[in-house]
């Protein structure tokens, strides 16, 4: 069962209905997430594929790499 199916079955929303500025929220994550190989996880900083969010800088439309 994937994350969207679990959320629909149990009525779980990804974020609270009333969010507050400057407060971190962690979206619902499945119990058995898709994992990557340990070596790739070490390079990426996480073994969880859903948490790997690489930064591309100007390659994705930014003016400069910062």
Secondary structure, 3 states (H helix, E strand, C coil): CCHHHHHHHHCCCCCCCCCCCCCCCCCCCCCCCCECCHHHHHHHCCCEHHHCCCCCHHHHCCCCCC
